Amino acid sequence: MTFAIVEEDRPLRAVVAGAGFIGRQWAPELLAHPGVELAGWVDVVAGRAREAARELGLDDLPAGTSLAGILEGEEPDFVVNCTVPQAHHEVTVTALRRGAAVLSEKPMAVTLEEARSMVRAAEESRRLFAVSQNRRHMRGLVAFRRTVGELGPLGLMTSEFFMPYRGAAFLSTLEHPLLQDMAIHLFDAARAVSGADPVAVYCESFRPAWTWYPGACSATAIFEMTGGLRYTFTGSWSAPGLPTSWTGSWRAAGTRGTARWDGEGDPVAEPAKGEVVRAYKREDDPHPERPRRYTGLAEGLAEFVTGLRTGRAPQGECHDNIRSLAMVTAALESARTGVRVPVTI
């Protein structure tokens, strides 16, 4: 899709929607980017955006509870949507229809129907709409993706995610907390690493006897991907021991060999007989002076800003990212119905 670019020689004006944890991670990234100006901040909780701005020394920053008011008064070039998933649709569509591009936190939406509506709004407004999948910018994942690219056509790829997590109360309100909350990170990474898209899925989501979650916190899914690849995911939010990294552990097998990655260090590879494959190492941190920054936000923002200037779609552009959300919704449908489900967008 072609979208409007900003040609004026000036900083791009940005508004943050949401002043919770992730909104307070995005605001410093906007301030640090030399081509961006933070123009406003909104949050549905009265006073929270003002408080967050003051914590950054931005006493005069326009802040409030009305996104429409900020959009009208400040005329930003883009909005960073850091609201809860249930508000993503309303915030994104409001911004797009008022002429602002949108960089949103994941997931794009709660339902595929909402996501389709958001994509249509981007098309109708000719504005860039992208979703931040920050893990795509992890140096280890980038090295693994490059290593997998050495393997030739893929036949099998697996990821495992096991974590004894108790940190978010809302997870206990979900029917399938692993699939509904965490799985999209690994599903999107599988697409990024393999270059393949989902075709169909069979998934089982269940509740082990030992778990502290009332919902089905563990799952196994088998995805058929384009090119004949089979991608399998297995994981649990209540692992009883030996947790993986937050990025999971990975293995990919292709015609020229196999690669593994533990989700933290450098990937390793072993060639098939008579073949040569290279295992790439992680590149140096581009921001060593900011070791505690939230992974991938600076890189994602840079891609988005470049897109607004050049018309080149960033990773996570809505027409692409909706495929990752479709993997989640199809897996949920399969888990609920017990049958193999096509992945449609």
N, C-alpha and C positions, 0 to 999 in steps of 0.2 A: 504494500500500500504506500502511495506517496502521501506525505504529510507536509504541512506548512513549516517552513524554517524561519529562523530569526536572522535577518541580514544586517540589522542596525549594529554599528560599532559601539556597543555598550555592554555592561554585565547583564546577564539574564536574571530576571527578577523571579524569586521563588517564595512560595508560601508553604509552610508546614501545617498539615491538618492532623492533629493528635499530639498531645503533650505528655503521653505516657512514656514508658521506658524507651521504646524504639524511636519515638519522635525526638527524644533528648539525645539519641545517638546520631540522628540525621542532621540536626541543626548545626553542630560543630563541623560536619563535613561540608555543608553549604557555605559556612563562614570561611572555611579553609580553601575552597576552590577559587582561584583568582578570577574566573570568568562568571561568578555567580554572586548575586546580592540577595540576602535574606530580607524579604519585603513584608512579612507578616506571619502570624502564628495563630491558630485557632484550636479550640478544644471545647467539647460539649459541656465540660465541667467549668462553671464560672470561676475565673481567677487562675486556673491551672496554667494556661498558656502564658499569662502575664508573669506568673511565678517562675516558669521555666525560662522565659526570656531574661528576667532579672538575674537568674543564676549565671547567665552568660554575659552579664554586664550590658544587656540590651534594654535599658530602661525605657527608651523612646520607641521601641519597635511596636508597630500596630499589632494589637492582640485582642482577642475576644472569643465569643462563642458562635458567631455567625460566619460561616464560610461564604455565603452569598454576599454579605456585607464587605468582607475583605476582598473578594474578587472584584466587586464593583469599585471599591475605593482605591485599591492598589494596582489593579490590572496586571497581575503577575504573568510571566511567560509560562510558568509551570507550577504545579502543586505536587508536593510529596505527600502521598496518602499513607499516614501512619496510624490510622484509626483501627478499631477492632474489625475482624473480617465481616461481621454482620453489617457494618456501615460502609464497606468498600464500594458497593454498587452506587449508593446514593451520592457519596462524596465524589467519586470518579465521574459519574455522568453529569453531575452539577458543574464540575470544573470544565469538562470537555465542551459542554453546551454553551459555556460562557467564554470559550475561546482559549482556555489554558490547557497546555499539555499536562500529562499526569505520569508521574513515576510512583508506583504503588508498592507497598509491602505485599508479600505473599500471604495467603493465596489470593489470586485475582478476585475471587468471589466465593460465596458459600455454595452456590449451585451453578451448574453448567448453564442453566437458563439465564441467570443473572449475568454470567460471563459473556454469553452471546449478545445480550443487550448492551453491554459495555463496549464490545468490539464494534457493534453497529454505530454506537455513539461516536466512537473514534473515527470511523469511516465517514459518517455524515458531517462531522465537524472538521475533518481533515487535520486532526491534531494527533501528535504522537502520544501513544499510551503504551507504557511498558511496565513490567512487573520485576521488581528486584529479587532475583534469585542469587543472594550474595555468595552462596557456596560455589557457584560457578567460577568465582574469582579466587578461590583458595589455591595457594601455590601448589599444594600437594595434588589437588584434583586436576589442575591444569597439566602438571607433569604426568599424571596417570592417563589423561586424555591423549596427550602426545605419544605416550608409550603404546597405548592401545592402537593408535593410528599406524604403528609399525607392524601390527599383527595380520594385516590383510582382512578379507571378509570374515566377520565374526559369526560364530555358531552359538556360543554360550556366553552369558554374562550373569554373575550373581552378586548380590549385596546382602550383607547381614547387619542388622542393627539391634543391639541388645543393651538396654540401659535401665538401671533401677531408679526411675525418676519419680520424685514426689513433689516437685517444685511448683506446680501450677494447679490450683484448686479447680479451675474450669474443666480440666481433663476428666475429672470424676463425674461430670455432667454429660459426657458424650457417650453415645452408644458404641462407637468404635474409635476410641481415643488415638490409637496408633495410626490408623488409616486417615482419620479426619484431621489430625494435627501434624504429625511428623513425616508421614510417608512421602508427601509431595517433594521434600528435599531430596530424597534418594531417587524418586521417580524422575525428577527433573535432571538430576545428575546422570542418571542412566541414559537419558536422551542426549545430554551434552557429550558424554564420553563416547557413546556408540555412533552418534550421528543418525540413529534410526528412530522411527516414530512408532507408536503403539498401533496394533491392529485389533487385538482381542485379549481378554484376560480371564483366567479362572482364579478365584481368591477364596480362602477360608479365613475368617476372623473369629477368634475364640478367646475364652477366659480361662487361663490355667488356675488350678485349685489354690495355688499359693499367693495369687495376686491380691493387692490391696485396692484395685480398681473395681468398681461395680460393673463397668462395661467390658467389652471384648478388647483387651489391651494388647493382644498378640495376633500376628497374621502371617500367612504365607500366600504369595501370589506368583503365578506364572503368566508372563506376558509374551504373546507372539508379537514380534516387532517386524518392521519392514526389512526385506532382505533375508528373511528366514531366521533371523536371530531369535533365540529364546532368552528372555531376561527373567530371573527369579529373584524374588525379595522375600526374606524371612526376618522377622523381628519381634521385639517385645519391649513394652514400656516398664515391665516389672521383672527384668532379668534377675535371677537369684545369685548370680556371680559372673565373673569374667566378662565385664562389660566391654563392648567395642568402643571405638572413638565415637564422637558425635556425628561423624561423617560416615560411619559404618566401616565394614571391611569388604573388599572387592576382589573379584577374580574375573578375567575375561580370556576366552580362548578363540583363536582365529586360525586361519590356514597356515600361518607362518610361526605360530608359537602361542605362549600363554603369558599373561601379566597378572601380578597381584599387587594390591595396595592395602595397607592396614588402616588407612584413613588419617594418618598422622605424619609418617616419615616419607621417604622417597619410595616410589614404586620399584618393583623388581620384575624381571622378565627372563624367560627361558625359551630359546628358539626351538622349533621343530628340527628334526634331523636335516642337515643340509641347508638350513636357513640362518640368517643373521638378523637379529632384532636389537634395537637400542632401547635401554631403559633411561628415561630422562630424569634428571634431578630437579628438585624445586629451585626456582629462581630466587635470587635475593629479595628480601622484603623491600618494596619500593618506598616504604615510609618507616625506616628504622627508628626515626626520632619519635614515633608515636606508637609504641609497642602495645598499648592497651586499647587502641581504637577497635571498633566493631568490624570484624572481618568482612571485606568485600564491598563496603559501602562506598569508599572513595573511588574504587575502580568502576563500580556500577554507575556512579554519578558522572564520572568522566565520559563513559560511553554514551550516556543519555545526553549530556551537554553537546558532545560531538554530533550526535544525531540531530539535535535541534539546529545546529549550525550548518550541517552538510546534507541532511536528508538520508544519511545512512542509518538504517535501523539497528538499534543496539540489541544485545542479547536480552531476551525477555520481552521483546516487542509482542503486543497482545495477540497477534495472529499466530505466533509461535507458542507463546506461553500457555495459551488455552489448551494445548495438547497435553501439557503436564497435569493441568486440572482435570482434563478428561480421563486420564489414567486413574486418578483418585476416585472420581464419580463412578467409573465403570467397575473398579475393584469393589467399591461399596455395594453396588448393585449385585455383583456376583456373590459377595459374601451373604447378602440378604436373601438371594434367590436360590443359591446353590448350583448355578449353571454358568457356563462360559458366556461371556458378554462381549459383543463388539465394542471397540472404543471409537466413539463418534464425537465429532465436534459440530 
